[in-house]
Amino acid sequence: MIGIDEKLEPILAEVLRRNAGELEFHQAVMEVFESLGRVIAKKPHYADHALIERLCEPERQIIFRVPWVDDAGQVQINRGFRVQFNSALGPYKGGLRFHPSVNLGIIKFLGFEQTFKNALTGLPIGGGKGGSDFNPRGRSEGEIMRFCQSFMTELQRHLGEYTDVPAGDIGVGGREIGYLFGQFKRLTNRYEAGVLTGKGLVYGGSRARTEATGFGATYFVSSMLATRSADFEGRKCVVSGSGNVAIYTIEKIRQFGGIVIACSDSNGYVVDENGIDMELLKEIKEVRRERISQYVDLRGKGARYIEGGSIWDVPCEVAMPSATQNELTGKDAAALVKNGVLAVGEGANMPCTPDAVRVFQNAGVLFGPGKAANAGGVATSALEMQQNASRDSWSFEKTEERLAEIMRNIHDNCAETAADYGAPGDYVLGANIAGFERVAAAMTAFGVI
């Protein structure tokens, strides 16, 4: 990665000043700015009309109170967020995250990343993100339902299939989407199926949406490996996390002939040299909703659980961080390189720290950034919107075929853009510039708004 161009330094300084203390947002902006110097040198008109400054300022930031009553009859208060970052390419599109770590800076970083990610899909969707500091872990079904209903009571006034279309993220799965959609329908008296994605199949959802982020990330890494005449066949892989993204990354790697030997949760990680048992993992995480440590108890001989520690100490050829932001540090990256990692694909949003990215790139490791590698989820959400608009429902095979095509196009676009700007093989630079140019072209066409 390169440094910040001197023409961009005062813009960056002002962005950091205006968004004091929002470290994740700062990190996301700086990562993009490191790529934009080459764009400004080649196409200086993009520095006019404060375009870059406008791109760093959300169009709208919504913060609201979410009161709800727990099972003991006590009133609880959480904070809700929706950052509608950029609608140059279409309605705001991005997930909702329910996790105690959620704050405005994290939602802004996610919305900023989402803007470029959505642009890379080539589909007509803008960037946004939202969520709450509510923690669904340990809450009853009734408590989660009441929270979702209260959250949507406020949020619904800002949504619409032509305005803003949320989806799920950490802590927001099919159950939560169902409660949110039900409350939206009740409050608006409209069956506006296109207002939320990630819905259940019986009420307007898309086949392959559940699998899309994990499958898409694996397709992207497969395309990167192909540039070196390699593939997943027989390769040992490590996937962090054990939620939706991780589970379906593991499944697709297995379909491609790879062997995933480790996965994790926030308490520790499991190593299974024979390959993670997908059916057992789904039973533990999707049905029982238990911790990953239960895997060893049920799997028996051949598997081991390590509490704490770093999953990235496990030797592998392909690593796919799929849990949360900044989970893989420079130290972790050095360990992976030492152990012979060939490719890294980000299944989560910004899971690798800047130091880690530099270690991978300096070592010549194939590195797929999240805004490109994990775009399959939002791409399939856009396909769900398409099906809703046409009152249609596609087969799993048709939807996955479109997903695979989109991910190949994203890979090729990033690779070609990087080469055009003198940095062949730099998928970070390629993704940043390709996404920026599409959003910037639309913003320029609209004038100063």
C-alpha positions in Angstrom: 0.0 0.0 0.0 1.1 3.6 -0.7 1.0 6.7 1.5 -1.4 9.6 1.3 -1.0 12.0 -1.6 -0.1 15.5 -0.5 -3.1 17.0 -2.3 -5.4 14.7 -0.1 -3.7 15.4 3.2 -5.7 18.6 4.1 -8.9 16.8 3.1 -8.0 13.8 5.3 -7.1 16.1 8.2 -10.5 17.8 8.0 -12.3 14.5 7.9 -10.5 13.3 11.0 -11.2 16.6 12.8 -14.9 16.5 12.0 -15.2 12.9 13.1 -13.1 12.9 16.3 -12.7 9.7 18.2 -14.3 7.5 15.5 -11.2 5.3 15.0 -12.8 2.6 12.7 -14.1 5.3 10.4 -10.7 7.0 10.3 -9.1 3.7 9.4 -11.6 3.0 6.6 -11.2 6.5 5.1 -7.4 6.4 5.3 -7.3 3.1 3.5 -9.3 4.5 0.6 -7.2 7.7 0.6 -4.0 5.7 0.2 -5.4 4.6 -3.3 -6.8 7.9 -4.5 -3.6 9.8 -5.1 -3.2 7.8 -8.4 -6.7 8.7 -9.4 -6.3 12.4 -8.8 -3.0 12.4 -10.8 -4.6 10.7 -13.7 -8.1 12.3 -13.6 -7.6 15.7 -11.7 -11.3 16.7 -12.3 -12.2 14.4 -9.4 -10.6 16.9 -7.0 -13.1 19.6 -8.1 -16.4 20.6 -6.4 -15.3 19.1 -3.1 -16.3 15.7 -4.4 -14.0 13.7 -2.1 -15.1 15.8 0.9 -18.7 15.1 0.1 -18.0 11.4 -0.4 -16.7 11.3 3.2 -19.7 13.0 4.7 -22.8 10.9 5.1 -25.9 12.3 3.5 -27.9 11.6 6.7 -27.1 10.3 10.2 -30.0 9.1 12.3 -29.7 8.3 16.0 -32.7 7.3 18.1 -33.8 5.9 21.5 -35.1 2.3 21.6 -37.1 1.6 24.7 -38.4 -1.9 25.3 -39.6 -4.1 28.2 -37.7 -7.3 29.3 -39.2 -10.5 30.6 -39.0 -9.2 34.2 -41.1 -6.2 33.3 -38.1 -3.8 33.5 -37.8 -1.0 30.9 -34.5 -1.2 29.0 -33.1 1.6 26.8 -30.8 1.0 23.8 -29.6 3.3 21.1 -30.4 2.9 17.4 -28.5 4.1 14.4 -29.0 4.4 10.7 -26.3 6.1 8.6 -27.5 6.8 5.0 -24.1 7.4 3.5 -24.5 7.7 -0.2 -27.4 7.3 -2.7 -25.6 8.3 -5.9 -26.1 4.8 -7.4 -29.4 3.9 -5.9 -31.4 3.6 -2.6 -29.2 3.2 0.5 -28.4 -0.5 1.0 -26.7 -2.1 4.0 -27.2 -4.3 7.0 -28.3 -3.8 10.6 -25.9 -4.9 13.4 -27.1 -5.7 16.9 -24.0 -5.9 19.1 -22.9 -4.1 22.3 -19.9 -2.7 20.5 -22.1 -0.7 18.1 -21.6 3.1 18.1 -21.8 5.9 15.5 -18.1 5.5 14.4 -18.5 1.8 13.7 -21.8 2.4 11.7 -20.1 5.2 9.7 -17.1 3.0 8.9 -19.4 0.2 7.7 -21.6 2.6 5.7 -18.5 4.1 4.1 -17.2 0.7 3.1 -20.7 -0.3 2.0 -20.8 2.5 -0.5 -17.7 1.2 -2.4 -18.7 -2.4 -2.0 -22.1 -1.8 -3.5 -20.6 0.1 -6.3 -18.3 -2.8 -7.2 -21.3 -5.1 -7.7 -22.4 -3.1 -10.7 -26.0 -3.1 -9.3 -28.1 0.1 -8.7 -27.6 0.3 -4.9 -26.2 3.1 -2.7 -24.4 2.7 0.7 -25.8 2.7 4.2 -25.6 0.8 7.5 -27.4 0.7 10.8 -27.9 -1.1 14.1 -28.0 -0.9 17.8 -25.9 -1.5 20.9 -28.6 -4.2 21.9 -27.1 -7.6 22.7 -29.4 -10.4 21.6 -27.2 -13.1 23.3 -29.0 -14.6 26.2 -32.2 -12.8 25.5 -35.5 -14.7 25.1 -37.5 -14.9 21.9 -40.1 -12.5 23.4 -37.4 -9.9 24.4 -35.8 -10.0 20.9 -39.2 -9.6 19.3 -40.1 -6.6 21.5 -36.8 -5.0 20.9 -37.1 -5.4 17.1 -40.6 -4.0 17.2 -39.5 -0.9 19.1 -36.4 -0.5 16.9 -38.6 -0.6 13.7 -41.2 1.7 15.1 -38.7 4.5 14.8 -36.7 3.3 11.8 -39.6 2.7 9.5 -40.2 6.4 8.8 -36.8 6.5 7.1 -37.1 3.3 4.9 -38.7 2.4 1.6 -37.8 0.3 -1.4 -36.8 3.4 -3.3 -35.2 5.1 -0.3 -33.4 2.8 2.1 -33.3 -1.0 2.2 -31.7 -2.6 5.3 -30.6 -6.3 5.7 -29.0 -8.3 8.4 -25.5 -8.3 9.8 -24.0 -9.5 13.1 -26.8 -10.3 15.6 -29.5 -9.9 12.9 -30.5 -13.1 11.2 -33.7 -14.5 9.7 -35.5 -14.4 13.1 -34.8 -10.7 13.6 -35.6 -9.8 10.0 -38.9 -11.5 10.4 -39.8 -9.4 13.5 -38.6 -6.2 11.8 -40.6 -6.8 8.6 -43.7 -7.7 10.5 -43.6 -4.5 12.5 -42.9 -2.5 9.3 -45.9 -4.1 7.6 -48.1 -3.4 10.7 -47.1 0.2 11.0 -47.3 1.1 7.3 -50.2 -1.1 6.3 -48.2 -2.0 3.1 -46.7 -5.3 2.0 -43.6 -3.6 0.6 -41.5 -6.7 0.3 -38.5 -4.8 -1.2 -38.0 -2.7 1.9 -35.9 -5.4 3.7 -33.7 -8.2 2.4 -32.6 -11.4 4.0 -36.3 -12.3 4.4 -37.7 -15.8 4.8 -38.5 -17.6 1.6 -42.2 -17.8 2.5 -42.6 -14.0 2.6 -40.4 -12.7 -0.3 -36.9 -13.8 0.5 -34.3 -15.1 -2.1 -32.8 -18.5 -2.3 -29.1 -18.5 -1.8 -29.2 -15.2 0.3 -28.3 -17.1 3.5 -25.2 -18.6 1.8 -24.3 -15.6 -0.4 -21.6 -13.8 1.6 -19.7 -16.9 2.4 -20.1 -18.4 -1.0 -19.2 -15.1 -2.7 -16.0 -14.7 -0.7 -15.0 -18.2 -1.6 -15.7 -17.5 -5.3 -13.5 -14.4 -5.1 -10.6 -16.2 -3.5 -11.0 -19.0 -6.1 -10.5 -16.3 -8.8 -7.4 -14.9 -7.1 -5.9 -18.4 -6.8 -6.6 -19.0 -10.5 -4.3 -16.1 -11.4 -1.5 -18.3 -10.1 -2.7 -21.5 -11.7 -3.9 -22.7 -8.3 -7.2 -23.7 -6.6 -8.7 -24.9 -3.3 -8.3 -28.6 -4.0 -6.6 -30.3 -1.1 -5.6 -27.1 0.6 -5.8 -26.6 4.3 -7.9 -23.5 5.2 -8.8 -21.6 8.3 -12.0 -19.6 8.6 -12.5 -17.4 11.7 -16.0 -17.0 13.2 -18.8 -19.5 13.2 -21.7 -17.4 12.2 -23.5 -17.2 8.9 -20.6 -15.9 6.8 -18.1 -18.4 8.3 -20.5 -21.4 8.0 -21.1 -20.9 4.3 -17.5 -20.0 3.5 -16.6 -23.4 5.0 -19.3 -25.1 3.0 -18.2 -23.7 -0.3 -14.5 -24.3 0.4 -15.5 -28.0 1.0 -17.4 -28.0 -2.3 -14.2 -26.7 -4.0 -12.2 -29.5 -2.5 -10.5 -27.6 0.3 -10.3 -28.7 3.9 -11.2 -26.2 6.6 -9.4 -27.3 9.8 -10.3 -24.5 12.2 -13.1 -22.0 13.0 -13.8 -19.9 16.1 -16.1 -17.7 18.2 -15.3 -14.9 20.6 -14.2 -17.3 23.4 -11.8 -19.5 21.4 -11.3 -21.8 18.5 -11.7 -25.4 17.3 -9.1 -27.3 15.3 -10.2 -30.4 13.5 -7.5 -31.8 11.2 -10.0 -34.1 9.5 -12.0 -31.1 8.4 -14.8 -29.2 10.2 -18.0 -31.3 10.3 -20.5 -28.9 8.6 -23.6 -30.6 9.8 -22.4 -30.6 13.4 -21.3 -26.9 13.2 -24.7 -25.9 11.8 -26.5 -27.9 14.6 -24.5 -26.1 17.3 -24.6 -22.6 15.9 -27.9 -22.4 14.0 -30.2 -24.8 15.9 -28.8 -24.9 19.5 -27.2 -21.4 19.4 -24.4 -22.6 21.6 -20.7 -21.8 21.9 -18.1 -23.4 19.6 -16.6 -25.3 22.5 -19.5 -27.7 22.3 -18.1 -28.9 18.9 -15.3 -30.9 20.6 -17.7 -32.5 23.1 -20.0 -33.7 20.3 -17.3 -34.5 17.6 -15.1 -36.5 19.9 -11.6 -37.8 18.9 -9.6 -35.7 16.5 -10.9 -32.3 17.4 -9.6 -29.9 20.1 -10.7 -26.6 21.5 -8.3 -23.8 22.4 -9.8 -21.1 24.7 -8.6 -17.6 23.9 -5.4 -17.5 21.8 -5.3 -16.8 18.1 -6.8 -19.0 15.4 -4.2 -17.5 13.0 -1.5 -19.6 14.7 -3.0 -22.6 13.0 -0.9 -23.3 9.8 -2.9 -23.1 6.6 -2.6 -22.2 2.9 -5.8 -20.1 2.7 -7.1 -17.8 5.5 -10.5 -16.2 5.5 -11.2 -13.9 8.5 -15.0 -13.9 8.7 -15.8 -12.7 12.2 -15.4 -8.9 12.9 -13.3 -5.8 12.2 -9.6 -5.7 13.2 -9.5 -9.3 14.3 -6.3 -10.2 12.4 -3.3 -8.1 13.4 0.2 -7.6 12.0 1.5 -10.2 14.4 -1.1 -12.7 13.2 -0.3 -11.9 9.6 3.4 -12.6 10.2 2.5 -15.9 11.8 0.4 -16.9 8.7 3.1 -15.8 6.3 5.7 -17.8 8.3 3.4 -20.9 8.1 3.1 -20.6 4.3 -0.3 -18.9 3.7 -0.9 -18.4 0.0 -4.2 -16.3 -0.1 -6.3 -14.3 2.4 -9.9 -13.3 1.7 -11.8 -11.0 4.0 -15.3 -12.5 4.7 -16.0 -9.9 7.4 -15.8 -6.1 7.1 -12.2 -4.8 7.5 -11.1 -7.8 9.7 -7.4 -7.2 8.9 -5.6 -4.2 10.5 -3.6 -2.0 8.2 -0.4 -3.6 9.6 -1.7 -7.0 8.6 -2.5 -5.9 5.1 1.0 -4.5 4.7 2.5 -7.8 5.9 0.5 -9.8 3.4 1.2 -7.5 0.5 4.9 -7.2 1.2 5.1 -11.0 1.4 3.4 -11.4 -2.0 0.3 -13.1 -0.5 -2.9 -12.8 -2.5 -5.1 -10.5 -0.5 -8.8 -9.9 -1.2 -10.2 -6.9 0.7 -13.7 -7.1 2.2 -15.3 -4.4 0.1 -14.6 -6.8 -2.9 -14.4 -10.3 -1.4 -17.5 -10.1 0.8 -19.8 -8.2 -1.7 -21.7 -11.4 -2.5 -24.2 -10.9 0.3 -25.3 -7.4 -0.7 -25.2 -8.4 -4.4 -27.7 -11.2 -3.6 -29.8 -8.8 -1.6 -30.0 -6.6 -4.7 -31.1 -9.8 -6.6 -33.8 -10.3 -3.9 -35.0 -6.7 -4.5 -35.1 -7.5 -8.2 -37.3 -10.6 -7.6 -39.6 -8.6 -5.2 -40.0 -5.9 -7.8 -41.0 -8.4 -10.5 -43.1 -10.5 -8.1 -40.8 -13.4 -9.0 -38.9 -16.2 -7.3 -35.7 -17.7 -8.7 -34.3 -21.2 -8.2 -31.3 -21.6 -6.0 -29.2 -22.6 -9.0 -30.1 -19.5 -11.0 -29.4 -17.2 -8.0 -26.0 -18.8 -7.3 -25.1 -18.7 -11.0 -25.7 -14.9 -10.9 -23.8 -14.6 -7.7 -20.8 -16.5 -9.1 -20.9 -14.2 -12.2 -21.0 -11.1 -10.1 -18.1 -12.2 -8.0 -16.0 -13.1 -11.0 -16.8 -9.6 -12.5 -15.8 -7.9 -9.2 -12.5 -9.8 -9.2 -11.7 -9.0 -12.8 -12.7 -5.4 -12.4 -10.4 -5.0 -9.3 -7.5 -6.8 -11.1 -7.8 -4.8 -14.3 -8.2 -1.5 -12.4 -5.1 -2.2 -10.3 -3.1 -3.0 -13.5 -4.4 0.2 -15.2 -3.1 2.3 -12.3 0.3 0.6 -12.3 -0.2 -1.8 -9.4 -0.9 -5.3 -10.8 -2.1 -7.7 -8.2 -3.0 -5.0 -5.7 -6.7 -5.9 -5.1 -6.9 -3.2 -2.3 -6.0 -0.4 -4.7 -8.1 -2.0 -7.5 -11.2 -2.2 -5.3 -10.9 1.2 -3.9 -10.4 2.9 -7.2 -13.0 0.9 -9.1 -15.6 1.6 -6.5 -14.6 5.3 -6.2 -14.8 5.9 -9.9 -18.3 4.6 -10.3 -19.7 6.6 -7.3 -17.7 9.7 -8.3 -19.0 9.6 -11.9 -22.6 9.6 -10.6 -22.0 12.3 -8.1 -20.4 14.5 -10.7 -23.4 14.0 -13.0 -25.8 15.2 -10.3 -24.0 18.5 -9.6 -23.3 19.8 -6.1 -25.9 18.2 -3.9 
